[in-house]
Amino acid sequence: MNDCIVIIPTYNEIENIENIIRAVFSLPKSFHVLIVDDNSPDKTAAKVSELQKEFEGKLFLEVRTKKAGLGTAYVHGFKWALNKEYDFIFEMDADFSHNPNDLERLYNACQYNHADLAIGSRYVTGVNVVNWPLSRVLLSYFASVYVRMITGMEIMDATAGYICYRRTVLEKISLDRIKFIGYAFQIEMKYRAFAQKFTIQEVPVIFTDRTKGQSKMSGAIIKEAIFGVISLRVRKFFNRL
C-alpha cells in the first residue's frame, strides 16, 4: 500500500490534467493521485478515466454532480483518502502553480522533520511568486498578515493551498464542520490544526501562476476570506470550532 495520496480538485482543467498527472508519477518517490472533478464541461474527467487504464491502481477519480467549491472538493477527497488508510494526504492544484517536484520536500517535512502539517509557503523566505500582477501578490501577502493579526497563528502563508497532512490531523479535525470553500477554506484548515496544537512547518516553494486554463478566483472568494477569519476567531473564543 502506498503511503501518500495527492488530491487534485478540477474544474475545466483539460489543458493541464494529463501533464500534471504524468509529472507526479514521474517522481522518484511513489505517490498515488486522486482527482476530484466537479463534472467539468470540458471533459476533464473523461481524460482522467482514459489515463486510469495506463496508471491502474494508482490514479483514482471521483466525479461530483456539479461545481461545488474547492473546500468541499478537498473534504470529499480527504474522506476518501482516510477510508483508504493513506498516512500522508496532499493538496495540490492542477495548473502547475504548485511544482510537483516539491511534493517530496513536503513529505520529508512530515516524515522526517516531525511536522504534522507541511505548507508549501510562498512567503516564508520573502515573496516567491512568478507571473502574478503586483495587485494579486499584495492581496495574497497582506491576507496572510491579516490572518496572523486576527488568529495569532505564526504562519507566513495562511492562504497556501499546497499542503501535506499527516492522516492524524485530518482524523482530529471535524471535516463535517468545515464551513468555507475558497481562500477561507485554506485558512480554516490551518486554524483548526493550530487550535488542536499540531506542529505546522512552512517549506519554501516558488509559486508560478498558471499558463493554461482560467483562474477560479472571484470577489466572493475574497469576501469569504475577509469575514471568515473573524468568524473563525469568534467561534474559537466561544469554543465552537
PAKE-668447 format. One line per 8 residues: for each residue x negated, y negated, z negated of N, C-alpha, C, O. Coordinates in pm, whole numbers, m for minus. Layout:
# residues N
X:Y:Z:X:Y:Z:X:Y:Z:X:Y:Z; ...;
# end
This chain:
# residues 241
m84:120:0:0:0:0:m88:m125:0:m174:m140:m87; m67:m214:96:m140:m340:98:m97:m425:m22:20:m422:m61; m191:m500:m79:m157:m579:m198:m113:m721:m166:m73:m794:m257; m120:m764:m38:m92:m903:m1:14:m913:108:10:m839:207; 108:m1004:89:208:m1033:192:214:m1183:216:221:m1261:121; 209:m1224:341:217:m1365:379:357:m1391:432:399:m1332:531; 429:m1480:365:565:m1514:406:560:m1640:493:508:m1743:452; 615:m1629:613:617:m1740:707:761:m1767:748:819:m1688:822;
821:m1876:700:957:m1911:744:953:m1977:881:862:m2053:911; 1051:m1947:964:1051:m2002:1100:1188:m2053:1142:1292:m1998:1104; 1183:m2159:1220:1299:m2207:1294:1245:m2273:1420:1181:m2378:1414; 1273:m2212:1534:1223:m2259:1664:1071:m2274:1665:1017:m2383:1687; 1002:m2163:1642:856:m2160:1644:803:m2066:1753:697:m2005:1737; 876:m2054:1862:837:m1962:1968:699:m1995:2026:628:m1907:2074; 661:m2123:2022:532:m2163:2077:414:m2123:1988:300:m2118:2034; 442:m2096:1862:335:m2067:1767:334:m1925:1713:229:m1876:1669;
449:m1858:1715:466:m1740:1631:371:m1626:1666:314:m1564:1576; 353:m1597:1791:264:m1485:1826:120:m1515:1787:50:m1429:1734; 77:m1637:1813:m61:m1672:1782:m89:m1670:1632:m196:m1625:1590; 6:m1717:1551:m19:m1719:1407:m20:m1577:1351:m99:m1547:1262; 66:m1492:1402:68:m1352:1357:m63:m1283:1393:m121:m1213:1310; m109:m1302:1515:m235:m1238:1557:m353:m1294:1478:m448:m1222:1448; m348:m1422:1445:m457:m1482:1368:m466:m1419:1228:m576:m1392:1180; m353:m1397:1165:m353:m1335:1032:m406:m1192:1039:m486:m1150:955;
m361:m1118:1138:m402:m978:1148:m546:m960:1196:m600:m849:1190; m607:m1067:1243:m748:m1058:1287:m846:m1083:1172:m967:m1069:1191; m796:m1120:1054:m883:m1150:941:m952:m1023:890:m897:m913:900; m1072:m1038:834:m1140:m922:777:m1059:m852:668:m1052:m729:665; m996:m931:580:m910:m872:478:m773:m843:539:m724:m919:623; m714:m735:496:m583:m695:548:m471:m766:475:m463:m763:352; m384:m829:551:m263:m891:499:m143:m835:575:m153:m809:695; m32:m817:507:95:m795:573:162:m930:596:128:m1028:529;
257:m934:689:326:m1059:722:477:m1035:722:525:m938:781; 549:m1124:657:695:m1126:662:740:m1256:725:710:m1364:674; 811:m1247:835:872:m1364:899:1018:m1374:852:1094:m1278:864; 1054:m1489:799:1194:m1516:761:1247:m1619:860:1217:m1738:849; 1325:m1573:955:1371:m1660:1063:1517:m1699:1042:1601:m1616:1009; 1546:m1828:1063:1682:m1879:1045:1760:m1878:1176:1819:m1978:1216; 1760:m1762:1242:1838:m1743:1366:1801:m1848:1470:1888:m1916:1525; 1671:m1861:1498:1621:m1964:1589:1681:m1950:1729:1676:m1841:1788;
1738:m2058:1784:1792:m2053:1920:1686:m2022:2026:1719:m1972:2134; 1558:m2051:1996:1453:m2029:2096:1401:m1885:2099:1302:m1856:2166; 1467:m1794:2025:1434:m1651:2027:1303:m1618:1956:1234:m1523:1993; 1268:m1697:1855:1151:m1664:1774:1162:m1522:1719:1065:m1446:1725; 1276:m1487:1665:1294:m1354:1605:1276:m1243:1707:1222:m1137:1674; 1321:m1265:1830:1305:m1163:1934:1158:m1137:1963:1119:m1023:1985; 1078:m1241:1964:933:m1226:1985:871:m1148:1870:787:m1060:1892; 911:m1179:1747:858:m1106:1632:897:m958:1640:815:m870:1615;
1022:m933:1676:1069:m796:1689:987:m719:1792:956:m601:1774; 952:m786:1900:868:m725:2003:729:m692:1948:674:m586:1976; 672:m784:1870:539:m765:1813:537:m657:1705:432:m599:1678; 651:m630:1644:656:m526:1542:617:m389:1597:566:m305:1524; 641:m367:1724:602:m239:1787:450:m224:1788:399:m113:1775; 380:m336:1804:234:m333:1804:178:m328:1663:75:m264:1639; 245:m395:1568:194:m405:1432:288:m332:1335:329:m387:1233; 319:m211:1369:412:m132:1290:359:m111:1148:243:m77:1128;
447:m131:1052:412:m107:913:343:m223:844:315:m215:724; 316:m332:918:254:m447:852:314:m581:895:279:m685:838; 402:m580:993:476:m700:1034:624:m675:1009:681:m579:1060; 685:m763:930:824:m744:891:905:m868:927:851:m978:937; 1034:m848:947:1122:m956:994:1253:m953:918:1318:m850:907; 1290:m1070:865:1422:m1090:807:1487:m1206:883:1431:m1315:890; 1604:m1183:940:1676:m1286:1016:1799:m1328:938:1885:m1245:906; 1807:m1456:907:1924:m1509:837:2023:m1563:940:1987:m1583:1056;
2145:m1587:897:2251:m1620:994:2243:m1762:1045:2293:m1791:1154; 2182:m1853:968:2178:m1993:1009:2062:m2065:942:1999:m2011:850; 2033:m2186:988:1929:m2268:928:1976:m2314:790:2077:m2383:778; 1902:m2273:687:1947:m2298:551:1840:m2361:462:1858:m2369:341; 1729:m2404:522:1629:m2475:444:1509:m2392:406:1518:m2271:386; 1396:m2461:398:1269:m2396:367:1271:m2324:232:1226:m2210:221; 1324:m2390:131:1324:m2333:m2:1400:m2202:m9:1351:m2105:m67; 1519:m2197:48:1597:m2074:44:1532:m1964:126:1544:m1846:93;
1462:m2002:233:1389:m1902:312:1279:m1838:230:1261:m1717:232; 1205:m1921:157:1098:m1865:73:1154:m1780:m41:1099:m1675:m71; 1262:m1824:m103:1321:m1744:m210:1365:m1609:m156:1346:m1506:m221; 1424:m1608:m38:1462:m1483:28:1339:m1394:45:1342:m1275:15; 1230:m1455:95:1107:m1380:115:1045:m1332:m15:995:m1220:m22; 1048:m1416:m118:992:m1377:m248:1064:m1252:m302:1000:m1158:m347; 1195:m1253:m296:1272:m1140:m349:1241:m1013:m269:1227:m905:m326; 1231:m1029:m139:1196:m914:m54:1060:m858:m94:1044:m737:m109;
963:m947:m111:826:m905:m143:819:m841:m281:747:m742:m299; 891:m895:m378:890:m838:m512:949:m697:m512:903:m610:m586; 1048:m674:m430:1107:m541:m418:1010:m441:m356:1021:m320:m379; 915:m492:m277:816:m405:m212:689:m391:m295:597:m319:m256; 682:m458:m407:573:m443:m504:436:m494:m456:333:m435:m490; 435:m600:m379:308:m667:m346:257:m740:m470:336:m790:m550; 126:m744:m486:65:m811:m602:39:m959:m577:41:m1038:m672; 15:m998:m451:m16:m1136:m416:76:m1178:m300:79:m1113:m195;
148:m1285:m323:253:m1328:m229:221:m1471:m186:206:m1560:m270; 212:m1492:m56:165:m1619:0:277:m1694:71:367:m1634:129; 267:m1827:65:346:m1915:152:253:m1971:259:141:m2013:229; 299:m1971:384:219:m2033:491:310:m2078:604:408:m2011:636; 277:m2192:666:353:m2242:780:315:m2168:908:207:m2109:918; 405:m2171:1005:383:m2101:1131:303:m2182:1233:259:m2127:1334; 283:m2311:1207:238:m2403:1312:87:m2431:1313:42:m2521:1383; 10:m2354:1236:m135:m2370:1225:m177:m2495:1150:m296:m2529:1150;
m84:m2565:1085:m126:m2672:995:m202:m2613:877:m286:m2679:816; m171:m2488:844:m246:m2411:745:m336:m2315:821:m288:m2231:897; m466:m2326:801:m561:m2241:870:m556:m2100:811:m583:m2083:692; m523:m1998:892:m516:m1862:838:m646:m1816:772:m642:m1730:684; m760:m1870:814:m887:m1830:753:m893:m1862:604:m972:m1802:530; m810:m1955:559:m810:m1992:417:m729:m1895:331:m733:m1906:208; m658:m1803:391:m583:m1705:313:m675:m1629:217:m640:m1606:101; m791:m1590:266:m884:m1514:184:m937:m1598:66:m962:m1544:m42;
m954:m1727:87:m1002:m1814:m21:m895:m1827:m130:m926:m1829:m249; m769:m1837:m89:m660:m1843:m186:m650:m1710:m261:m630:m1708:m382; m663:m1600:m189:m661:m1468:m251:m774:m1455:m354:m752:m1406:m465; m893:m1498:m317:m1008:m1487:m407:m987:m1568:m535:m1029:m1527:m643; m921:m1685:m521:m895:m1768:m639:m808:m1695:m740:m826:m1709:m861; m714:m1617:m690:m626:m1541:m780:m690:m1410:m825:m684:m1375:m943; m749:m1339:m733:m802:m1206:m765:m929:m1212:m850:m947:m1131:m941; m1017:m1307:m819:m1148:m1309:m883:m1171:m1428:m977:m1254:m1421:m1068;
m1098:m1537:m955:m1116:m1655:m1040:m1002:m1673:m1141:m992:m1777:m1207; m917:m1572:m1152:m817:m1565:m1259:m706:m1669:m1249:m642:m1700:m1349; m683:m1724:m1129:m569:m1813:m1112:m441:m1731:m1101:m441:m1622:m1045; m334:m1784:m1154:m203:m1722:m1135:m137:m1776:m1008:m58:m1707:m942; m170:m1900:m976:m116:m1967:m858:m229:m2048:m796:m287:m2134:m862; m260:m2021:m670:m366:m2095:m600:m303:m2180:m491:m225:m2131:m410; m337:m2308:m490:m280:m2405:m397:m385:m2443:m293:m496:m2482:m328; m349:m2433:m166:m433:m2488:m60:m414:m2639:m59:m315:m2689:m6;
m510:m2711:m120:m490:m2852:m151:m557:m2945:m51:m674:m2930:m18; m479:m3042:m2:m530:m3142:91:m603:m3256:21:m678:m3329:85; m584:m3271:m111:m628:m3393:m179:m721:m3370:m298:m761:m3466:m364; m756:m3246:m326:m838:m3222:m445:m982:m3268:m426:m1052:m3291:m525; m1029:m3280:m303:m1165:m3331:m276:m1161:m3452:m183:m1249:m3467:m98; m1061:m3537:m197:m1044:m3651:m107:m917:m3633:m28:m821:m3574:m78; m914:m3683:94:m798:m3668:182:m842:m3587:303:m912:m3637:391; m801:m3461:307:m842:m3369:413:m724:m3338:505:m670:m3227:505;
m685:m3437:583:m572:m3426:674:m615:m3471:812:m679:m3576:827; m580:m3392:914:m617:m3422:1052:m492:m3444:1135:m397:m3366:1127; m491:m3550:1214:m387:m3578:1314:m255:m3629:1256:m154:m3634:1326; m254:m3668:1129:m136:m3733:1076:m150:m3884:1089:m260:m3937:1072; m41:m3955:1120:m47:m4102:1115:m69:m4147:972:m33:m4077:877; m127:m4265:955:m158:m4316:822:m34:m4321:733:m43:m4293:614; 79:m4356:790:202:m4366:711:239:m4232:649:285:m4226:535; 220:m4125:724:252:m3990:672:152:m3948:564:190:m3888:464;
26:m3980:586:m76:m3949:485:m44:m4020:354:m48:m3960:247; m13:m4149:364:16:m4227:244:141:m4175:173:144:m4168:50; 243:m4139:251:366:m4085:192:335:m3958:113:380:m3942:m1; 260:m3869:174:228:m3741:110:138:m3761:m12:163:m3703:m118; 35:m3842:3:m61:m3862:m106:5:m3927:m227:m12:m3881:m340; 82:m4034:m203:143:m4103:m316:263:m4027:m372:305:m4052:m485; 319:m3935:m294:420:m3846:m350:359:m3762:m462:422:m3740:m565; 237:m3715:m441:169:m3637:m545:132:m3723:m665:139:m3677:m779;
94:m3847:m641:67:m3940:m752:194:m3959:m835:191:m3954:m957; 305:m3980:m766:435:m3998:m831:471:m3875:m914:518:m3887:m1028; 449:m3756:m856:481:m3632:m928:397:m3620:m1054:449:m3581:m1159; 270:m3652:m1046:184:m3644:m1164:232:m3739:m1274:232:m3704:m1392; 274:m3858:m1235:321:m3957:m1332:447:m3909:m1404:461:m3926:m1525; 539:m3850:m1329:668:m3811:m1385:659:m3682:m1465:717:m3670:m1573; 584:m3584:m1412:587:m3450:m1470:473:m3421:m1567:487:m3336:m1655; 360:m3491:m1552:244:m3460:m1634:158:m3349:m1579:58:m3313:m1640;
194:m3294:m1464:111:m3191:m1401:m14:m3254:m1342:m4:m3354:m1270; m131:m3198:m1370:m255:m3249:m1313:m285:m3176:m1182:m385:m3105:m1170; m196:m3194:m1086:m210:m3131:m955:m222:m3240:m851:m135:m3326:m840; m329:m3237:m773:m354:m3343:m675:m264:m3332:m553:m236:m3433:m488; m217:m3212:m520:m134:m3193:m401:m7:m3117:m439:7:m2998:m412; 84:m3189:m501:205:m3127:m556:303:m3081:m449:386:m2994:m475; 294:m3138:m329:388:m3100:m223:329:m2997:m127:392:m2963:m27; 210:m2947:m157:145:m2849:m70:233:m2726:m51:303:m2683:m143;
228:m2670:69:306:m2551:100:222:m2431:137:273:m2334:194; 92:m2437:106:2:m2325:134:m38:m2268:m1:m122:m2325:m70; 22:m2155:m39:16:m2109:m178:m9:m1958:m184:37:m1883:m98; m81:m1914:m286:m87:m1773:m324:m34:m1760:m466:m82:m1827:m558; 65:m1674:m484:120:m1646:m616:83:m1504:m658:91:m1411:m577; 43:m1486:m781:48:m1353:m839:195:m1316:m856:278:m1402:m884; 226:m1189:m839:366:m1149:m850:424:m1181:m987:544:m1205:m999; 339:m1182:m1093:388:m1211:m1228:449:m1350:m1237:541:m1373:m1316;
398:m1444:m1157:455:m1580:m1157:597:m1578:m1103:688:m1635:m1163; 616:m1511:m990:749:m1508:m928:846:m1424:m1009:967:m1447:m1005; 795:m1325:m1081:881:m1246:m1169:930:m1330:m1287:1043:m1312:m1333; 847:m1420:m1334:881:m1500:m1454:968:m1621:m1418:1055:m1660:m1495; 943:m1679:m1300:1025:m1793:m1257:1166:m1743:m1222:1181:m1637:m1162; 1267:m1818:m1260:1406:m1780:m1228:1438:m1821:m1085:1485:m1932:m1061; 1414:m1731:m991:1430:m1766:m850:1574:m1805:m815:1596:m1888:m727; 1670:m1746:m883:1810:m1779:m853:1847:m1920:m900:1953:m1972:m864;
1760:m1981:m980:1788:m2116:m1029:1712:m2223:m951:1723:m2342:m982; 1634:m2182:m852:1564:m2280:m768:1668:m2365:m695:1760:m2312:m632; 1652:m2495:m704:1757:m2585:m657:1725:m2651:m523:1815:m2676:m444; 1597:m2678:m496:1562:m2766:m385:1514:m2690:m263:1483:m2571:m271; 1508:m2759:m148:1481:m2688:m23:1363:m2742:57:1309:m2670:141; 1321:m2867:33:1214:m2926:113:1090:m2953:30:1043:m2864:m41; 1035:m3074:39:922:m3113:m46:951:m3081:m192:864:m3033:m264; 1074:m3109:m234:1109:m3088:m375:1102:m2941:m413:1074:m2909:m528;
1126:m2851:m319:1110:m2708:m348:966:m2678:m387:942:m2607:m485; 871:m2731:m310:730:m2706:m341:694:m2762:m479:619:m2700:m554; 746:m2878:m509:720:m2938:m641:785:m2853:m751:723:m2827:m855; 908:m2811:m727:980:m2733:m829:909:m2602:m861:900:m2564:m977; 860:m2534:m759:790:m2407:m784:666:m2429:m870:640:m2353:m963; 590:m2532:m839:470:m2561:m918:508:m2603:m1061:442:m2565:m1157; 614:m2681:m1072:653:m2729:m1204:704:m2614:m1292:677:m2611:m1412; 776:m2522:m1232:823:m2407:m1309:704:m2320:m1354:704:m2268:m1466;
605:m2305:m1268:485:m2230:m1307:410:m2304:m1418:362:m2243:m1514; 400:m2435:m1403:335:m2519:m1505:408:m2508:m1639:344:m2496:m1744; 541:m2511:m1635:620:m2503:m1758:603:m2369:m1828:616:m2359:m1950; 574:m2265:m1750:552:m2132:m1806:405:m2110:m1846:366:m2002:m1890; 324:m2217:m1830:183:m2216:m1871:97:m2118:m1790:0:m2062:m1842; 133:m2097:m1664:48:m2019:m1576:m73:m2102:m1534:m68:m2225:m1532; m182:m2034:m1502:m305:m2101:m1459:m294:m2138:m1312:m274:m2052:m1226; m308:m2268:m1284:m295:m2319:m1147:m430:m2372:m1100:m494:m2450:m1170;
m473:m2329:m984:m601:m2373:m929:m581:m2429:m789:m509:m2371:m708; m645:m2542:m760:m639:m2601:m627:m765:m2564:m549:m877:m2582:m596; m744:m2512:m430:m853:m2473:m339:m854:m2574:m225:m754:m2586:m155; m964:m2646:m202:m964:m2746:m96:m950:m2683:43:m1021:m2589:77; m856:m2737:122:m837:m2695:259:m825:m2818:348:m799:m2928:300; m844:m2797:477:m819:m2903:575:m685:m2876:641:m664:m2770:701; m595:m2971:630:m461:m2960:689:m462:m3028:825:m500:m3145:836; m422:m2955:929:m418:m3009:1065:m274:m3011:1114:m209:m2906:1118;
m224:m3127:1152:m85:m3137:1196:m61:m3050:1318:m151:m3028:1400; 62:m3002:1329:97:m2914:1440:71:m2981:1575:85:m3102:1590; 33:m2899:1673:17:m2946:1810:127:m2893:1901:146:m2943:2012; 202:m2792:1853:312:m2734:1929:436:m2727:1841:426:m2704:1721; 553:m2748:1904:677:m2744:1828:705:m2876:1759:628:m2972:1771; 816:m2881:1686:861:m3005:1625:860:m2995:1472:892:m2891:1415; 822:m3106:1409:822:m3113:1263:965:m3105:1211:1059:m3150:1275; 980:m3045:1091:1111:m3032:1028:1135:m3143:924:1237:m3142:855;
1042:m3238:914:1056:m3347:815:1177:m3434:848:1209:m3457:965; 1245:m3481:742:1361:m3568:760:1374:m3661:641:1311:m3639:537; 1455:m3764:656:1479:m3857:548:1545:m3790:428:1517:m3826:314; 1632:m3693:454:1699:m3623:346:1601:m3545:261:1617:m3537:139; 1499:m3487:324:1398:m3411:251:1317:m3503:161:1287:m3468:47; 1283:m3622:212:1208:m3719:131:1292:m3766:13:1242:m3775:m99; 1419:m3796:38:1508:m3840:m69:1521:m3733:m176:1520:m3763:m296; 1534:m3606:m134:1545:m3496:m229:1422:m3491:m320:1434:m3468:m440;
1305:m3513:m262:1182:m3507:m340:1176:m3619:m443:1141:m3596:m559; 1212:m3740:m402:1204:m3856:m492:1290:m3836:m615:1244:m3854:m728; 1417:m3800:m592:1510:m3787:m705:1500:m3649:m772:1535:m3634:m889; 1452:m3550:m696:1440:m3417:m752:1337:m3408:m862:1356:m3333:m958; 1229:m3484:m851:1124:m3482:m953:1179:m3531:m1087:1151:m3471:m1191; 1255:m3637:m1083:1315:m3690:m1205:1410:m3586:m1265:1413:m3566:m1386; 1488:m3521:m1178:1581:m3419:m1224:1508:m3304:m1293:1554:m3255:m1396; 1396:m3262:m1237:1319:m3153:m1298:1270:m3191:m1437:1278:m3113:m1531;
1219:m3313:m1447:1165:m3358:m1577:1275:m3365:m1682:1254:m3325:m1797; 1391:m3415:m1642:1503:m3425:m1736:1549:m3285:m1778:1576:m3261:m1895; 1558:m3194:m1682:1603:m3058:m1714:1505:m2989:m1808:1547:m2916:m1898; 1376:m3012:m1790:1277:m2952:m1881:1291:m3013:m2020:1281:m2943:m2121; 1313:m3144:m2025:1327:m3212:m2154:1441:m3153:m2236:1430:m3138:m2358; 1550:m3118:m2167:1665:m3059:m2235:1661:m2907:m2234:1760:m2841:m2265; 1543:m2851:m2197:1523:m2706:m2197:1624:m2635:m2108:1680:m2532:m2145; 1647:m2690:m1988:1746:m2633:m1896:1683:m2590:m1763:1755:m2570:m1665;
1552:m2576:m1759:1490:m2525:m1637:1526:m2379:m1614:1482:m2319:m1516;
# end
